[in-house]
Amino acid sequence: MQIVYISNRAHIARETLVYVENLMPFITEAVFVCPGSQVKDFHFKSRIPVRVIDERSVLGKDFRRFREAGDHQFKNCLLRFSLARVKDIGDEFIMSDDDNRPLVEIPFSFYKSSNKYFGYYYYDLKKWSARETDYDRGQHETCGILEGKGYDTLSYSSHMPQMIHKGLLAEAAGVFQESLDQGAPLDEWSAYFNFGQSVYPERFHPPKPFKTLCWPLFPSDWDYDVRPEDFCFENFYPMLHENSLMFSDLPTRFDGALYAEIANEKIWRRTVLQKDFEAGKTSLWGKMFFLCRDMAGRFPHLKRRLNAMLPASRQAAVLNFFMSGSSRRKSDKDPNRRQPSTVNGFPTPSKMKILVNAFPMVNVNTGIGRYLRCLYQALEEHYGDELEIGYFDGKKVSSAMPSGPDNLTRWSRLVSIFWRLPAYPAFFLRLCFHFNQERNFRRYVKDYDIYHEAGFFPFLTPSNVKIVFTLHDLSVFRFPQYHPRERVLYSRTFIPRRCKNVSQFITVSDFSRSEMKQFLNIPNEKIHVIYEGFSVPVFSPRPVKEVRGFLSARHLPEKYFLFVGSGDPRKNMEIIPEVLDQAGLEVPLVVAGWSGWAGKNMWGKVLFLGYVEDDDLARLYSGAVALIFPSRYEGFGLPILEAMACGCPVVTTREASMPEVAGDAALYMKDPDDAEGLAKILKELVENPLHRRGWVEKGLVQAGRFSWRNTAEATFGAFEQTFRERNI
């Protein structure tokens, strides 16, 4: 793979090439396009073969236009589009500026995987507000051209390396030739990538955020939407290494033994500067300086005068001086700086600080609430020395895991009233409730490294806090008819938007991963499939005497079928009473779980227990003839696992994730509407105890493959990976 540079700065290009040699091992040749007068300067000695090309031979007949053009952006576009005609450049190549240096080892998959290209964008051109420079005007011009052609308007840039396909580059050059003929200051990579991803979406992965360090220079310019989420490259500015500036004491040349430490130091200093700025740790004089600078920026003439009187390097020096937590601090002189351990050459703190949205734990302990409670009990037990966990309950953060609601009946009644509201008023109320929680949440989140969300959709966070999002299922996308209208509207509005801010995803089955890919276009490499588990001390076969005592106390029959779950229509509970009647079985159905939004509109011999505690639920499993779980859609299906662990046979469907969890240890209906098949299965279980015993033994073996400890171990690994990305 070739890497192609357009450069007239041989001294910087020479240093950059050493970084590429060491950290981009898939590069087989470096190509430098430079002015004819500098060709001899670019014949570097390198482990990578070097090819030097005179820019005149690249431009051909356009060379005169190139020399006469006054707009830097237009010249770049003209030259880079011309690369499509150069025979010495391969069909695919990496295009880069001469000052883009990798900070970590970059694999080939960073640019291309599954035979599709990645493109890294900086901003949405529609939001570009500045107009004082030629570059700003070029961004607005590019946006208008792209909109006119019906393409996306994301701003790509060669401020970090990008992979280019030569044939697509030639095609894009033809599409935008008219604009070039008119001398438009077109942003070349915005033109290329927006064209490619709009016309050939099958050849590109979804756009990924920029990953380049230290641009722009001033933290007041580091808008939330602009800052990269993590750093893989630096846009090398020699100026930043001047006395009193951010990297003044750090070397500029590559050092194989120290490069990881130097990269970490740069990231740390920039992060400190940004955090101090966001936290308002600026003196009065510093605030006045920022105010004057921002005001001047609104008036091009004033901005030019300010830059003439005080060059950017001096402005940066003033910035460092006025920041109380200045990045000028040296690590060996700063007694307050935490000295971290390292993982793969990058620092990890002695304790990762995790903030989890624990609001589902405050509500009835079903689904997500049970997942969070069991997971974090296991994390505290096995990784308590390595994690500092904060539990956000909707109002405040506590180090202690919250308990459930004090008055479950009252809480359920309020939720039932909410679900009876018309869709749009309910949507508005849910929105108000969510963003009130988000306002409370943002008071605390800045003090944490990672925010873990497992509920509806993630809150917004500062750029230094990474998001891990556990997405259990996408039933609101797959089966919207089974959900309240406002819930569907709310989910489809916000989940896709907020997923863009997520660093890593967790889901509970391979099936759910495929759903995330289909409905949200989330790449597999960002998704961790981590199965749920069961609590061994609780969910295990209970003694017969204990079970009979419980059944007697609750006035339940000794023989019954069990259904566990909410009244969500997708769970298909209504088929069971009909089947029992058809089979002529006198065995009633016991239903345990919160009614949800479906209510108790059931028929026949159905005994509703409502919500039951875990110990009682284990007794119900242990005493049941079988768990009937005819669901049409589940992200995991935890009742299947819990029933098997308690020695209860499971009857379920082959839909969604159920075969993934139950394996060959369950009895399967042909489909969720297979009433005849279900009746036959249930009759055999009632009439043949030996047959039932066989399925009990299979279930116990299958359940033994799952545990919350395994879940905690894999989740901790996802947290570690996210934290390393945070520090890259």
Steps between C-alpha positions, in 0.01 A plus 500: 500500500637844400475815708494818292606844624471838334773703665746785467646451851765233474623542859154425645427224249827327592404481868143391423625212282684349798169484694335331202784246471449391858126533557337425162658163411272437199653795307732370227592825322498874571421733207583871530352750253699821529611806298762420237760712676478283812506151346857434620405596859243218525727208416512378860678192629226281644402138562199580281577554129455867408371631167513874419281656230515854362160666547526634143476145358195432719312814394579490128299765318360629830844606623459860383162532675658353810788752505275798432226409751498705819267278704688234695198272526437508125864411432482203739184374333646535151820318594342217695232426243783481245651205689237281330704531178842406646614155382752458783221506759306177564123444486479553878720731702518692827491876451653712774645838584870507580437591865259220588673262738356180650497486879425127520553204272243526221374175341379474143146440635501861622433599138337197344323188629251256352601644161350839594673833565491719810488878472570732793303824516557814700174697497172559325552774245146626559605601852815683392455855629838672456550709184813707557757283316531358149468154652170597666362633173612178333301296752183699425560471126555124527182460704296678233646287220440173688142597588436594140603152388298327773803363691575495872675806643754361747838672515789261434859617507851391431586616850510128555587223254215356293484203262414594142384281213652627179206412278253673733732800518495529120121469497464768771735728308270470199189573706654818648688609186258783430560647846877472449474668161329791671782523755280399798699450826378142535597289802642203312445221752154623593418480131655152464354332810152652485479404132625147567282431803189648338537328160669175609386435860577129460872585467526703820444443869301771681709814556722499807604801709837665462783356710769769473658676798570870564294682241371767542749666728279673757263322739239774452480374141457135600127483455335186637391381157844555352740340745613147413381219724844346515842559350692285253694775317640841572499794264860595581551869571864596565364815664355297788850393597621859552586623849199538735264317262320171544775256389807717560712235674403202282710370208371525145692208354384140533650298783407132489546454873311811604240568234212356705596705807536815291163440332335449838663813637367707209151359544511563874614861461233579242235333714607698808482822304156416365363385838629812672342718234163319521507516879557875491844478663608825342613819669307825457762626256477174309122533468543856373755376246261232372214749487705747295624227270152360441360848432782573258428173323156628398660787307759397238685836509541484878603134480774584246625786720506277807696235311740765370565639849494163673587198284334167572803372690486797734126465545556137598768608747252744658246220514741271686590776741141576598386138542530396863554134411734580214630235268843647560515288814764232482406156619807473722420831667130459551437326833125485436523308178394137528778266392329226305589145418518408133309261274657444158712807555208726591401610848212364700422636842504289811122519493279567203216731595171365364171689521198278433148621445337299777150642458367161375608354836278750678196364316353151502775240473428361156702488181755779499478555876582134567785510245660806663459377856648156432778635277618763745480266796741274308722794398522622860578150622771413247638839388432724798869582536524620139173691461347801667128480424248781531126424482281775352140458621348781292577776751839438659798267499581256777775245552238255631274303269141635523212287618166455326192724540353546847146471366488270199120518471501878484782504248324245277175700516677818387663318208166348398341847495791627287452226241132587463586855389484598130827454315620859465425620856670182627796568269531853639482381861761231438724760334468738795568218746806381307661839460436589863697186586765596244540840664557331837731246339734760347578637846687179582616333179804723439676335796490153340693318230219287358123530502306174469144519373275194482157665489331696227770710328817673627518844651741751347844512660812719485759385246730357768234252620453194280163330462439126515142418401336164570225454244290198584270485201337707229143379528368856456658493153413141411146486649376857549139375503566330836607821677325821608515753219687760703766244592558418134512866402738580783735210428519557126565870555781483754671159499665538153615853587650417836670184373734728305655609831562145626856363512418133560177301491407195703220270401381172645486269197629457147141546386484847658831589339353421159198718584729790593678466170175491304309781669778728629786413265741447789818318389574164660840612627331748739264237648585263785266200524485418872245247617305547820521257792308386804562529873616155610404531869148609406413316181558134575263205550318553830407212736153353453400584858598866452307525173185340645508733799520801269217377274278435799565845646410665167196269444648360179440149360776239510491454123515806269667647196695822543541816295751765614512845349308819437178526306682626191297368200814378322541240775190329359358398840141499375552176305556293817147491655355413160745213460427366849130491416564327166720235665238432764755549777373597842839646587472878550743769389679705762626840378780674691612844401398857458199540273666770289290696253286202392293470818336181626255432220538123526264211503462150641687356792764768541641595838673841506755546773641830380857582588672242727837511673788290366482232772129449437560496126758221544240301697246552221749376241588197711137394546368562147431227247669724243570861413299598193678779314337540156659839429524644150802714581764518776843652522603220739212337688626486860202295633614211278838489671363547852241224451762253375724582798210414733430165333194618307451379140463779244260517209576784262524608135785505252458874451762769561751411777315206658697218327823685584420490873317168528715298259382139472366501858152639423186371333421715198174601339502508122413871512338740751152422362545121512217432747470137399870432547504677836200300623673173405822601683316602819289184507812282470669684788199452728439136417862373478715585809805318357480709186485814712799384711716472190439862411572606858848345479573657160394840632730481802797426272411787264458748786845410632651669195385843620588705806499861611869465575564431131281797415692723742836385365407577139341833597812599693699422186273732298555773761879451477494527121288813517733654754805429285325667206428797725872542564616448145 
